[in-house]
Amino acid sequence: MAEARRESGVSNDKDRQLDPMRTDSDRQLTTNTGVRVDDTDNSLSVGDRGPTLMEDFHFREKITHFDHERIPERVVHARGAGAYGYFHPYESMSRYTRAAFLSDPAEHTPVFVRFSTVAGSRGSADTVRDVRGFATKFYTREGNFDLVGNNMPVFFIQDGIKFPDFVHAVKPEPHNEIPQAQSAHDTLWDFVGLQPETTHMMMWLMSDRAIPRSFRMMQGFGVHTFRLVNEHGQGTFVKFHWKPLLGTHSLVWDECQKIAGKDPDYNRRDLWEAIERGQYPEWELGFQLVPESDEHSFDFDLLDPTKIIPEELVPVTPVGRLVLNRNPDNFFAETEQIAFHTANVVPGIDFTNDPLLQARNFSYLDTQLIRLGGPNFQQIPVNRPVAEVHNNQRDGFGQQRVHRGQTSYFPNSLGGGCPYLASVEEGAYQHYQERVDGAKIRRRSPSFADHYSQATLFYNSMSPWEKQHLTAAFRFELGKCEHMHVRERVVHNLNHVDHTLAREVATGIGVQPPVEEAVPNHGRSSPALSQANTAMDSIFSRQIAVLVADGVVAGPVLELRQALEKEGALVELLAPTDGSVRGVDGDTVEVDRALTTMASVLYDAVVVPGGVNSVETLLGDGYAVHFVTEAFKHAKPVAGIGEGVDLLARLPLPGVRLADGTNGVVSDRGVVSTRGGASDAFNREFTDLLAHHRVWDRETDAVPA
Ligand code: HDE
């Protein structure tokens, strides 16, 4: 299995490096010291019913290992999923950076990417409202470069010294460890209300970005302004962007909460299965480039991580392509033990004085020391660079290498001066020679003072349905706060973002709506921020449920299935019980899953085919009725073929016009119906709806599901 997976992936330097470290267990059982074992079910005891003997080294070793099998989970981003792949640039970026992996389109650099949620513990559900981590390790031939980003382009705080406060506020409350993986509780919103610099990020967190449909359908951002440096030592500011090929798509909140129970591994499973199927996720790397001479030409500070550079001001230059094409062999060894660090940079990539980035450059190495048990964690297979490593660091827990020679210091003559230094021309890292001077002060830069303009920009850029989701999210989250003054303070802040938003939120949470606007809305927007403008041209890997029972008219279903699968979609037949159903013509139709094991929230769309008996059975099945109604409620495409339309007609689908026998294919409010077969016109209409992901203007609370 692992072999098959590996063969499906592109073999590269990292893959080849890992190969000798991979091990299969298709051999005789042994102890850790290689002694063969003939019984691992019974401990060594005195007679049949006597005490267990300390002498039983196999027992002791087995239990001891087990006792120590957990390492501390990440203090944030504990829950994640990862995969290997590769990156290549479209063309050389050497004008801006001397980084070798960005200079040659023919060079494919191996990568490992780990996606994560932030607040929840390792076993928490995937579909919580949260930021998603998007951390990429590039195993370049000049050393590892880690781009440790998120799926949102800004952050909660401006200075890293506040990170423990923020994390303590968002994590489960310390007295009772409630709630798990939720931002909807008093301490977070207490902090947020008192810390207006969080406002812009809270808009993102309350938006649909916080509930992605798939890791494969998320953007990624480096967040901070970094610096590229070319071979002449010239710097250019840069913001890193990842754009998913499949577009940026989200779930709906009600759906998220249900998936958290139905399939807590929803996003993790989605990534794993897509890669196993060979439907490799892809992103485009993009740069927003700002010449140093323009450092001060914006109305915000480039060093302030609570700000974006609107794409209308600085467009995103396409740079290269990231493909994830191989699942890890072992979750713990690879996904759990991978150690990212913002300070893992290669020549040509450098930092700025963003105070959040500076703090991160300390934190990540520090955290790995406790999490991975000592200073040799870079030798763990997943962390090892493909570039050669030579230095004088010999000792410490878990040293894996056997360094030879008498010397482990520099300079030396006894070891022939090795390892010796490299010049910059030979590829040594040289820090950007930025001139800095100033007094030591503990003060936030006045250029970081505007906490609202870009929150307003974000709000103004949302489509009507996105605004509605945003308001609903604020109401939900604040509605979970026990303390009225906590709610009030957030509304007060929101009134600096947009008066209507503040009033709408206030009305939903029992807070007195503000009477006057705090500041006038500046009216500017940035269309690139709205998910309404994302790619909607593909149904690749979308999942469609077809509900069937005995008596189904199978022909049109199979045709539809073929048409959808041709476009890369996945179609599953669900019936009241597993196995197969009998088609109306007596044919046997294989079923993929029993309805009771699944739920509409695990699919992107639902189809009800024809067949009088099939439809009668489904109508009498609460799961089936709920399935379709719920899919409708969650704004998903719904389709009825033949008598399947009768089933739709019996459900509370407000205001939907259905095919009536004479009018061919009817498509109304995201419901496609036809009394005939699944014609080309029908298939096209359904495919188009699917590509658009959801029919947002149809979302309705009136549907009881
Ligand atoms: Fe992190 N962050 N972070 N963070 N972060 C960690 O490192 C930290 C921040 C991000 O899949 C920790 O190995 C500080 C911004 C990701 O393994 C820790 C500050 C962004 C991941 C840490 C920040 C991130 C982490 C926990 C404020 C987006 C998961 C375990 C100064 C640009 C990486 C670990 C993975 C993980 C510290 C802020 C992204 C403790 C102090 C901003 C994707 O080192």
Residues whose N, C-alpha, C, O or C-beta is under 5 A from the ligand:
A	BS01	HDE	R74 V75 V76 H77 R114 S116 G133 F134 A135 V148 G149 N150 F155 G160 F163 F221 G222 V223 I338 F340 L356 A359 R360 S363 Y364 T367
